[in-house]
Amino acid sequence: MTPDLYCVMGNPVEHSKSPWIHARFAQLTGQQLHYGKRLVPVDGFVRGVREFRAEGGKGCNITVPFKFESPALATRMTPRAQLAQASNTLRFDGDEVIADNTDGVGLVNDIRQNAGVDLRGLDLLLAGAGGAAAGVLGPLIEAAPRRIVVANRTRAKADALIARHAQVAQSHGVELAAVDLDGLQGAFDVVVNATASSMSGAGVPVPAGVLKPGALACDMMYGPAAQGFTDWAREHGAVARDGLGMLVEQAAESFLFWRGVRPPSAQVLAELRATLP
């Protein structure tokens, strides 16, 4: 039997752990698939997807810088992709292209299942209001914390993000607020860094005072890029967590979206961590 074709598309993409993750998912669930990497020119995303479909591709993950372009290719979007206005997962069903966004549910599943933190009733700080934050805010709201504050260097971007999520926040009884980073006050049970600070090597974007004693501090990056943030969190009494668990959990949601089978993500996360320095 010829295995079904999947891939991750992005620029850059060479560093991606997704092929290893999905190959392991396939082994553990008995699914026949091949998952590769596709380096796509920054102006060639639409062509890249078209060519992959012509080769028989069944679906793909989308990484930077194309997550905001991918919804335009969809004939249908899941509610979470619509809310995020970005997609990291495409599924090809005949002539139909279905777009999903698994980033946010991946983050929430990692916090709940792997970090063991129930978000219900907690105070949560989301630092950043760009694409990464847009992808995770909806599922964070659905996890029913008491309050989410979105802090961003440009206040207007934070305002726009929470305005788009106001209805879902109201329906879940979650208080939602926006502040600029310079005006940030108060302490939080959970802090999520969705800024580009780790990727760019910049300093931690929030003061240590945002951390309640024993708070969970999550960076959406992993590996060396997250080291500065996780070191800072530990130095100030927080429980630090990088984005590797989110990476595996969002991949598990993509796998479920494509194959209808949920892989053993906790096992694969443990195996992946064991391979890293």
PAZAPA-4460 file (N, C-alpha, C; in steps of 0.05 Angstrom, whole numbers, plus 32768, in hexadecimal, padded with zeros to 4 digits):
% residues 277
    n_x    n_y    n_z   ca_x   ca_y   ca_z    c_x    c_y    c_z   seq   type   mol
   8011   7FE8   8000   8000   8000   8000   8012   8019   8000     1      M     A
   800C   802C   7FEE   801B   8044   7FED   8013   8056   8004     2      T     A
   8026   8060   8014   801F   8071   802B   8014   808C   8022     3      P     A
   8002   8097   8032   7FF7   80B1   802C   800D   80C6   8032     4      D     A
   800C   80DC   8022   8021   80F0   8024   8017   8108   8034     5      L     A
   8029   8111   8047   8024   8129   8057   803F   8137   8058     6      Y     A
   803E   8151   8061   8057   815F   8063   8053   8178   8075     7      C     A
   806A   8184   807C   8069   819F   8088   8075   81B2   8074     8      V     A
   8068   81C9   8070   8071   81DD   805D   8078   81F6   806D     9      M     A
   808F   8202   8066   8097   821A   8073   80B1   8225   8068    10      G     A
   80BA   823B   8073   80D3   8247   806B   80DE   8258   8083    11      N     A
   80F1   824D   8093   8100   8234   808F   80F0   821C   8099    12      P     A
   80FA   8204   8092   80EC   81EC   809A   80FF   81D6   80A1    13      V     A
   8119   81DA   809C   812D   81C4   80A0   812E   81BB   80BD    14      E     A
   8129   81CD   80D0   812B   81C7   80EC   8114   81B7   80F7    15      H     A
   80FF   81B4   80E7   80E5   81A9   80F1   80E8   818D   80FC    16      S     A
   80DB   8189   8113   80DA   816E   811F   80C1   815F   8116    17      K     A
   80B0   816C   8107   8096   8160   80FF   8098   8146   80F1    18      S     A
   80AB   8142   80DE   80AD   8128   80D0   80B2   8112   80E4    19      P     A
   80C4   8116   80F7   80CA   8101   810B   80B1   80FC   811C    20      W     A
   80A4   8111   8124   808C   810D   8135   8076   80FD   8127    21      I     A
   8070   8105   810E   805B   80F7   8100   8062   80DB   80F7    22      H     A
   807C   80D7   80F2   8085   80BB   80EC   8081   80A9   8104    23      A     A
   8087   80B4   811C   8083   80A5   8134   8065   80A0   813A    24      R     A
   8055   80B5   8136   8038   80B2   8139   802E   809B   8127    25      F     A
   8037   809B   810E   802E   8086   80FB   8037   806A   8104    26      A     A
   804F   8068   810E   8058   804E   8118   8047   8044   812F    27      Q     A
   8041   8056   8141   8033   804E   8159   8015   8049   8155    28      L     A
   800A   8053   813F   7FED   8050   8139   7FE8   803E   8121    29      T     A
   7FFD   8034   8114   7FF9   8022   80FD   7FEF   8030   80E4    30      G     A
   7FF3   804A   80E2   7FEB   805A   80CB   8000   805A   80B5    31      Q     A
   7FF8   8057   809C   800A   8057   8086   800C   8073   807A    32      Q     A
   8022   8081   8080   8025   809B   8075   8043   80A2   8073    33      L     A
   8049   80B6   8062   8063   80C1   8060   8061   80DF   8064    34      H     A
   8072   80EA   8076   8070   8106   807D   808C   8112   8078    35      Y     A
   808D   8127   8067   80A6   8134   8060   80A6   8151   8066    36      G     A
   80BC   815E   805E   80C0   817B   8060   80BF   8188   8045    37      K     A
   80B3   819F   8043   80B3   81AE   802A   80BB   81CB   802F    38      R     A
   80D2   81D2   8025   80DB   81EE   8026   80CE   81FD   8010    39      L     A
   80BD   8211   8017   80AE   8220   8003   80B8   823C   8001    40      V     A
   80BD   8247   7FE9   80C5   8263   7FE7   80B0   8275   7FF4    41      P     A
   80B9   828B   7FFF   80A7   829D   800D   8090   82A7   7FFC    42      V     A
   8095   82A8   7FE1   807F   82B0   7FCF   8073   8299   7FC0    43      D     A
   8078   8280   7FCA   806F   8269   7FBB   805D   8256   7FCA    44      G     A
   804F   8260   7FDE   803F   824D   7FEF   8028   8240   7FDF    45      F     A
   8019   8250   7FD1   8002   8246   7FC3   800B   8231   7FAE    46      V     A
   8020   8237   7FA0   802B   8224   7F8D   8035   820A   7F9B    47      R     A
   8042   820D   7FB2   804B   81F6   7FC0   8035   81E4   7FC9    48      G     A
   801F   81EF   7FD2   8008   81DE   7FDA   7FFC   81D1   7FC1    49      V     A
   7FF9   81E0   7FAC   7FEE   81D5   7F93   7FFF   81BD   7F89    50      R     A
   8019   81C0   7F89   802B   81AB   7F80   8029   8192   7F92    51      E     A
   8027   8197   7FAC   8026   8180   7FBF   800C   8171   7FBB    52      F     A
   7FF6   817F   7FB7   7FDC   8171   7FB2   7FDE   8162   7F98    53      R     A
   7FEB   816D   7F83   7FED   815F   7F6A   7FFD   8145   7F6C    54      A     A
   800F   8144   7F80   801F   812C   7F85   800F   8117   7F95    55      E     A
   7FF7   811E   7F9D   7FE7   810C   7FAD   7FE7   8111   7FCB    56      G     A
   7FF2   8128   7FD3   7FF2   812F   7FF0   7FD7   812F   7FFC    57      G     A
   7FD5   8125   8014   7FBC   8124   8023   7FB8   813B   8037    58      K     A
   7FCE   8147   803E   7FCC   815D   8051   7FE7   8168   8058    59      G     A
   7FE8   817F   8065   8002   818B   806C   7FFF   819C   8085    60      C     A
   8015   819E   8093   8018   81B2   80A8   8025   81CB   809C    61      N     A
   801D   81E2   80A6   8027   81FC   809D   8035   8209   80B4    62      I     A
   804E   8212   80AF   805C   8221   80C3   8064   823C   80B8    63      T     A
   8074   824B   80C7   807A   8266   80BF   8087   8267   80A3    64      V     A
   8081   827A   8093   8070   8292   8098   8055   8290   808B    65      P     A
   804A   8278   8088   8033   8274   8076   8018   826F   8085    66      F     A
   8018   8270   809F   7FFF   8269   80AE   7FE8   827C   80A7    67      K     A
   7FEE   8295   80A1   7FD9   82A8   809A   7FD0   82A6   807D    68      F     A
   7FE1   829A   806C   7FDA   8296   8050   7FC8   827D   804C    69      E     A
   7FCC   8269   805C   7FBF   824F   8057   7FA0   8250   8058    70      S     A
   7F93   8260   8069   7F76   8261   8068   7F6A   8269   804C    71      P     A
   7F79   8279   803D   7F6F   8281   8023   7F6C   826A   800F    72      A     A
   7F7A   8254   8015   7F79   823C   8003   7F62   822A   800B    73      L     A
   7F55   822F   8022   7F42   821C   802C   7F26   8220   8020    74      A     A
   7F19   820A   801B   7EFD   820A   8014   7EEB   8209   802D    75      T     A
   7EF7   8201   8043   7EE9   8200   805D   7EFE   8203   8073    76      R     A
   7EF6   8211   8089   7F07   8215   80A0   7EFA   820B   80B9    77      M     A
   7F09   81FF   80CB   7EFE   81F8   80E5   7EF9   8211   80F5    78      T     A
   7EE8   8210   8109   7EE3   8228   8119   7EFC   8234   8126    79      P     A
   7F0E   8223   812F   7F26   822D   813C   7F39   823B   8128    80      R     A
   7F39   8231   810F   7F49   823F   80FA   7F3C   825A   80F3    81      A     A
   7F22   825A   80F2   7F13   8273   80EC   7F19   8288   8102    82      Q     A
   7F19   8280   811B   7F1D   8292   8131   7F3A   829D   8130    83      L     A
   7F4D   828B   812B   7F69   8293   812A   7F70   82A3   8111    84      A     A
   7F60   82A0   80FC   7F66   82AC   80E2   7F81   82A3   80D8    85      Q     A
   7F88   828B   80DF   7FA1   827F   80D7   7F9E   8260   80D8    86      A     A
   7FAE   8252   80C9   7FAC   8235   80C8   7FC8   8229   80C7    87      S     A
   7FCC   8214   80D7   7FE5   8205   80D6   7FE1   81E9   80CB    88      N     A
   7FC8   81E2   80C3   7FC2   81C7   80B9   7FAE   81C8   80A2    89      T     A
   7FB5   81BB   808C   7FA2   81B8   8076   7F9D   819B   8071    90      L     A
   7F84   8194   806A   7F7D   8179   8062   7F70   817A   8047    91      R     A
   7F78   8168   8035   7F6E   8168   801A   7F5B   8150   8017    92      F     A
   7F42   8156   8014   7F2D   8142   800F   7F21   8146   7FF4    93      D     A
   7F2C   8138   7FE0   7F23   813C   7FC4   7F28   8159   7FBC    94      G     A
   7F13   8167   7FB4   7F15   8183   7FAC   7F15   8196   7FC4    95      D     A
   7F0F   818B   7FDB   7F0C   819C   7FF3   7F27   819F   8002    96      E     A
   7F2C   81B8   800B   7F43   81BE   801B   7F38   81C8   8036    97      V     A
   7F3E   81BA   804B   7F34   81C1   8066   7F4B   81CB   8076    98      I     A
   7F48   81E3   8082   7F5C   81F0   8092   7F56   81EE   80AF    99      A     A
   7F6A   81E7   80BF   7F67   81E6   80DC   7F7E   81F4   80E9   100      D     A
   7F7B   81FA   8103   7F91   8205   8112   7F93   81F5   812C   101      N     A
   7FA9   81E6   812F   7FAC   81D4   8146   7FBF   81DF   815B   102      T     A
   7FCA   81F7   8156   7FDE   8202   8168   7FD2   8206   8184   103      D     A
   7FBB   8213   8186   7FB0   8219   81A0   7FA8   8201   81B0   104      G     A
   7F9B   81EE   81A3   7F93   81D6   81B2   7FAC   81C6   81B9   105      V     A
   7FC1   81C8   81A9   7FDA   81BB   81B0   7FE6   81C7   81C9   106      G     A
   7FE6   81E1   81CB   7FF0   81EE   81E3   7FDF   81E7   81FC   107      L     A
   7FC5   81E8   81F9   7FB4   81E2   8210   7FB7   81C5   8218   108      V     A
   7FB9   81B2   8205   7FBD   8196   820C   7FD7   8192   821A   109      N     A
   7FEC   81A0   8212   8006   819D   821F   8005   81A7   823B   110      D     A
   7FF8   81BE   8240   7FF6   81C9   825B   7FE5   81B7   826D   111      I     A
   7FCF   81AD   8262   7FBE   819C   8273   7FC9   8180   8278   112      R     A
   7FD1   8173   8262   7FD8   8157   8264   7FF5   8152   826B   113      Q     A
   8007   8162   8260   8024   815D   8265   802E   816D   827C   114      N     A
   8025   8186   827F   802E   8196   8296   801C   8192   82AE   115      A     A
   8004   8186   82AA   7FF2   8180   82C0   7FE5   8198   82CD   116      G     A
   7FE0   81AD   82BD   7FD4   81C6   82C7   7FB8   81C9   82BB   117      V     A
   7FA4   81CA   82CC   7F89   81CF   82C3   7F85   81ED   82C2   118      D     A
   7F7E   81F8   82AB   7F7D   8215   82A7   7F63   8221   82B2   119      L     A
   7F50   8211   82B9   7F36   821B   82C3   7F3A   822D   82DB   120      R     A
   7F2F   8245   82D9   7F2F   8258   82EF   7F49   8266   82F4   121      G     A
   7F5D   8263   82E4   7F77   826F   82E8   7F79   828A   82DA   122      L     A
   7F8D   829A   82E1   7F94   82B3   82D4   7FAB   82AD   82C1   123      D     A
   7FA7   82B5   82A8   7FBA   82AE   8293   7FC3   82C7   8284   124      L     A
   7FDD   82C9   8280   7FE9   82DF   8270   7FF3   82D3   8255   125      L     A
   7FEA   82DF   823F   7FF3   82D8   8224   8003   82F0   821A   126      L     A
   801D   82EC   8218   802F   8302   820F   8032   8300   81F1   127      A     A
   8029   8315   81E3   802A   8315   81C6   800E   8315   81BA   128      G     A
   800B   8321   81A2   7FF1   8322   8195   7FF4   831D   8177   129      A     A
   800A   8310   816F   800E   830A   8153   8002   82EF   814C   130      G     A
   800E   82E2   8138   8003   82C9   812D   8003   82B3   8142   131      G     A
   8018   82B0   8152   8019   829B   8165   8003   829E   817A   132      A     A
   7FFF   82B6   8183   7FEA   82BB   8197   7FCE   82B7   818B   133      A     A
   7FCA   82BF   8172   7FB1   82BC   8165   7FA9   829E   8163   134      A     A
   7FBE   828D   815F   7FB8   8271   815C   7FB1   8263   8176   135      G     A
   7FB7   826E   818D   7FB3   8260   81A6   7F9D   826D   81B8   136      V     A
   7F96   8286   81B3   7F84   8293   81C5   7F69   8285   81C7   137      L     A
   7F5D   827D   81B1   7F43   8270   81B2   7F43   8257   81C3   138      G     A
   7F54   8244   81BF   7F55   822C   81D0   7F5C   8233   81ED   139      P     A
   7F6C   8247   81F2   7F71   824F   820E   7F58   8259   821B   140      L     A
   7F48   8268   820D   7F2E   8271   8218   7F1C   8259   821E   141      I     A
   7F1B   8246   820B   7F0A   822F   820E   7F12   821D   8226   142      E     A
   7F2B   8220   822F   7F34   8212   8247   7F2A   821E   8261   143      A     A
   7F1B   8235   825F   7F0C   8241   8275   7F1D   824C   828C   144      A     A
   7F33   825A   8286   7F40   8269   829C   7F2E   827F   82A6   145      P     A
   7F34   828B   82BC   7F24   82A1   82C7   7F28   82BA   82B5   146      R     A
   7F42   82BF   82AE   7F49   82D7   82A1   7F61   82D3   828E   147      R     A
   7F60   82DF   8277   7F77   82E0   8265   7F7E   82FD   825E   148      I     A
   7F96   8304   8263   7FA0   831F   825B   7FB3   831B   8244   149      V     A
   7FAE   8329   822E   7FBF   8329   8216   7FD0   8342   8217   150      V     A
   7FEA   833E   8219   7FFD   8355   821B   800E   8356   8202   151      A     A
   800F   836E   81F6   801F   8370   81DD   802C   838C   81DC   152      N     A
   8043   838D   81CF   8051   83A6   81CD   803F   83BB   81BF   153      R     A
   8030   83B3   81AA   801E   83C4   819D   8002   83BE   81A7   154      T     A
   7FF7   83D0   81B8   7FDD   83CA   81C5   7FC7   83C5   81B1   155      R     A
   7FC7   83D3   819A   7FB2   83D0   8187   7FAF   83B4   817D   156      A     A
   7FC5   83A5   817A   7FC4   838A   8171   7FB7   8378   8186   157      K     A
   7FBD   837D   819F   7FB1   836E   81B5   7F93   8373   81B6   158      A     A
   7F8B   838D   81B2   7F6F   8394   81B2   7F60   8386   819C   159      D     A
   7F6C   8385   8184   7F5F   8378   816D   7F5B   835A   8172   160      A     A
   7F70   834E   817E   7F6E   8331   8183   7F58   832A   8197   161      L     A
   7F56   8339   81AD   7F42   8333   81C0   7F26   833A   81B6   162      I     A
   7F24   834E   81A5   7F0A   8355   8199   7EFF   833E   8189   163      A     A
   7F11   8331   817A   7F09   831A   816A   7F01   8302   817B   164      R     A
   7F0B   8301   8193   7F05   82EA   81A5   7EF1   82F1   81BB   165      H     A
   7EE5   8309   81BA   7ED4   8311   81CF   7EBB   82FF   81D3   166      A     A
   7EB0   82F7   81BD   7E97   82E7   81BF   7E9D   82CB   81CB   167      Q     A
   7EB3   82BE   81C2   7EB9   82A4   81CD   7EC1   82A6   81EA   168      V     A
   7ECE   82BC   81F2   7ED5   82C1   820E   7EBC   82C4   821F   169      A     A
   7EA9   82D3   8215   7E90   82D7   8224   7E81   82BD   8227   170      Q     A
   7E81   82AD   8212   7E72   8293   8214   7E7F   8280   8228   171      S     A
   7E99   8283   822D   7EA7   8271   8240   7EAB   827F   825B   172      H     A
   7EA0   8297   825F   7EA3   82A4   8278   7EBF   82AC   827F   173      G     A
   7ECF   82B3   826B   7EEB   82BA   826F   7EEE   82D8   826C   174      V     A
   7EFB   82E5   827F   7F01   8301   827E   7F19   8305   826B   175      E     A
   7F17   8317   8258   7F2B   831B   8244   7F33   8339   8244   176      L     A
   7F4D   833E   8245   7F57   835A   8245   7F70   835C   8235   177      A     A
   7F75   8375   822C   7F8E   837B   821C   7F9D   8391   822A   178      A     A
   7FB7   838F   822B   7FC8   83A4   8235   7FE1   83A5   8224   179      V     A
   7FEF   83BC   8225   800A   83BD   8219   801E   83B2   822D   180      D     A
   8034   83A8   8223   8048   839B   8234   8052   83AE   824A   181      L     A
   8055   83C7   8244   805F   83DA   8257   804B   83DF   826E   182      D     A
   8032   83DA   8268   801D   83DF   827D   8014   83C6   828B   183      G     A
   8023   83B0   8288   801B   8397   8294   801E   8397   82B2   184      L     A
   8009   838F   82C0   8008   838E   82DD   7FFC   8374   82E6   185      Q     A
   8001   836C   82FF   7FF5   8355   830A   8005   833C   8306   186      G     A
   7FFD   8326   8314   800B   830D   8312   7FF8   82F7   8308   187      A     A
   8003   82E2   82FB   7FF3   82CF   82ED   7FFB   82B2   82F4   188      F     A
   7FE8   82A0   82F2   7FED   8284   82F7   7FFC   8277   82E0   189      D     A
   7FF6   8280   82C7   8002   8275   82AF   800A   828C   829D   190      V     A
   8023   828C   8293   802D   82A0   8280   8036   8291   8267   191      V     A
   802B   829A   8250   8032   828E   8237   8040   82A3   8226   192      V     A
   8059   829D   821D   8068   82AF   820C   8063   82A9   81EF   193      N     A
   8052   82B9   81E2   804C   82B5   81C5   8059   82CC   81B5   194      A     A
   806C   82DA   81C1   807A   82EF   81B2   8090   82E2   81A1   195      T     A
   809D   82F3   8191   80B4   82E9   8181   80CE   82EC   8190   196      A     A
   80CD   82F2   81AA   80E6   82F8   81B9   80F9   82E1   81B9   197      S     A
   80EF   82C8   81BD   8100   82B1   81BE   810D   82AB   81A3   198      S     A
   80FD   82AE   818E   8107   82A8   8173   811C   82BC   816B   199      M     A
   8119   82D5   8174   812C   82EB   816C   8143   82ED   817F   200      S     A
   8142   82DF   8195   8158   82E2   81A9   8155   82FA   81BB   201      G     A
   813E   8307   81BA   813A   831E   81CB   8135   8316   81E8   202      A     A
   8134   8329   81FA   8130   8323   8216   8113   831B   821C   203      G     A
   810E   8311   8233   80F3   8309   823C   80E1   8322   823B   204      V     A
   80CA   8320   822F   80BA   8339   822A   80A9   8342   8242   205      P     A
   80A9   8333   8258   8098   833A   826F   80A9   833B   8288   206      V     A
   80A0   834B   829C   80AF   834C   82B5   80AA   8334   82C6   207      P     A
   80BC   832E   82D9   80B9   8316   82EA   80A1   8318   82FC   208      A     A
   8098   8331   8301   8080   8334   8312   8067   8328   8307   209      G     A
   8066   8320   82EE   804E   8313   82E3   804B   82F6   82ED   210      V     A
   8060   82EB   82F9   8060   82CF   8301   8056   82CC   831E   211      L     A
   8040   82BF   8322   8039   82B7   833D   804D   82A2   8346   212      K     A
   8050   829E   8360   8062   8289   836A   8059   826E   835E   213      P     A
   806B   825F   8351   8065   8245   8346   8055   8247   832C   214      G     A
   8053   825E   8320   8044   8261   8307   8050   824F   82F1   215      A     A
   8040   8248   82DE   8049   8239   82C6   8050   824E   82B1   216      L     A
   8069   824E   82A7   8072   8260   8292   8079   8251   8279   217      A     A
   806A   8255   8264   806D   8246   824B   8077   8257   8234   218      C     A
   808C   824E   8227   8095   825B   820E   808C   8249   81F7   219      D     A
   8082   8256   81E2   8079   8247   81CB   808F   823D   81B9   220      M     A
   80A8   8246   81BE   80BF   823B   81B0   80CA   8224   81C1   221      M     A
   80DD   8215   81B5   80E9   81FF   81C4   8107   81FE   81BC   222      Y     A
   8116   81EE   81CB   8132   81EB   81C6   8141   8204   81CF   223      G     A
   8158   820A   81C2   8169   8221   81CA   815A   823C   81C9   224      P     A
   8147   823F   81B7   8138   8258   81B4   8129   825E   81CE   225      A     A
   811F   824A   81DC   810F   824E   81F4   811F   8250   820D   226      A     A
   8139   824B   820B   814A   8249   8223   814A   8262   8234   227      Q     A
   814B   8279   8228   814C   8292   8237   8132   8295   8247   228      G     A
   811B   8290   823B   8102   8293   8249   80FF   827E   8260   229      F     A
   8106   8265   825A   8103   8251   826F   8116   8255   8286   230      T     A
   812F   825E   8280   8141   8264   8296   8137   827B   82A7   231      D     A
   812C   8290   829A   8121   82A6   82A9   810A   829D   82BA   232      W     A
   80F9   828C   82B0   80E2   8283   82C0   80EB   8274   82D9   233      A     A
   80FE   8262   82D5   8107   8252   82EC   8115   8264   8301   234      R     A
   8124   8278   82F7   8132   828A   830A   811E   829A   831B   235      E     A
   8106   829D   8312   80F2   82AD   8320   80DC   829B   832C   236      H     A
   80E2   8281   8330   80D1   8270   8340   80BA   8264   8331   237      G     A
   80BA   8265   8316   80A4   825A   8306   80AC   823E   82FC   238      A     A
   8097   8230   82F4   809B   8216   82E6   809E   821C   82C8   239      V     A
   80B5   8217   82BD   80BA   821E   82A1   80B3   8208   828E   240      A     A
   80A8   820F   8277   80A1   81FB   8263   80A6   8207   8247   241      R     A
   80B5   81F8   8236   80B9   8201   821B   80A3   81F7   8209   242      D     A
   80A5   81FC   81EF   8090   81F5   81DC   8091   81DA   81CF   243      G     A
   80A3   81C8   81D9   80A5   81AE   81CC   808B   819E   81D0   244      L     A
   8080   819F   81E8   8067   8191   81EC   8050   819C   81DB   245      G     A
   804F   81B6   81D7   803B   81C2   81C5   803F   81B8   81A9   246      M     A
   8059   81B6   81A0   805F   81AC   8185   8054   8190   8181   247      L     A
   8059   817F   8194   804F   8163   8191   8031   8162   8193   248      V     A
   8025   8171   81A5   8008   8170   81A8   7FF9   817C   8191   249      E     A
   8004   8191   8185   7FF6   819C   816D   7FF9   8188   8156   250      Q     A
   8010   817A   8155   8014   8166   8140   8000   814F   8144   251      A     A
   7FFB   8148   815D   7FE7   8133   8162   7FCB   813B   8159   252      A     A
   7FC4   8154   815D   7FAA   815E   8154   7FA9   815E   8135   253      E     A
   7FBF   8165   8128   7FBF   8163   810B   7FBC   8147   8101   254      S     A
   7FCA   8134   810E   7FC9   8118   8107   7FAC   810E   810A   255      F     A
   7F9F   8115   8120   7F83   810E   8124   7F71   811A   810F   256      L     A
   7F76   8133   8108   7F66   8141   80F3   7F69   8132   80D8   257      F     A
   7F81   8128   80D2   7F85   811A   80B8   7F7C   80FD   80B9   258      W     A
   7F83   80EF   80CE   7F80   80D2   80CE   7F69   80C7   80DF   259      R     A
   7F5D   80D8   80F0   7F47   80CF   8101   7F51   80BE   8118   260      G     A
   7F6B   80BE   811E   7F77   80AE   8133   7F88   80C1   8145   261      V     A
   7F84   80BF   815F   7F94   80CF   8171   7FAD   80BF   8179   262      R     A
   7FC5   80CA   8173   7FDE   80BC   817A   7FE5   80C0   8198   263      P     A
   7FF7   80AF   81A2   8000   80B2   81BE   8014   80C8   81C1   264      P     A
   800B   80E1   81C4   801C   80F8   81C3   802F   80F9   81DA   265      S     A
   8026   80F2   81F2   8038   80F3   820A   8050   80E1   8206   266      A     A
   804C   80C9   81FB   8063   80B7   81F6   8076   80C3   81E2   267      Q     A
   806B   80CF   81CC   807D   80DA   81B8   808C   80F2   81C2   268      V     A
   807F   8102   81D3   808C   8119   81DF   80A4   8110   81F0   269      L     A
   80A0   80FC   8200   80B5   80F2   8211   80CC   80E7   8200   270      A     A
   80C6   80D9   81EA   80DA   80CE   81D9   80EA   80E5   81CB   271      E     A
   80DB   80FA   81C2   80E8   8110   81B5   80FA   811F   81C8   272      L     A
   80F1   8124   81E0   8102   8132   81F3   811C   8123   81F8   273      R     A
   811A   8109   81F8   8131   80F8   81FE   8146   80FA   81E7   274      A     A
   813E   8103   81CF   8151   8105   81B9   815F   8120   81B8   275      T     A
   8155   8133   81C8   8160   814E   81C6   8175   8152   81DB   276      L     A
   8188   8165   81D6   819D   816A   81EA   8192   8175   8204   277      P     A
***
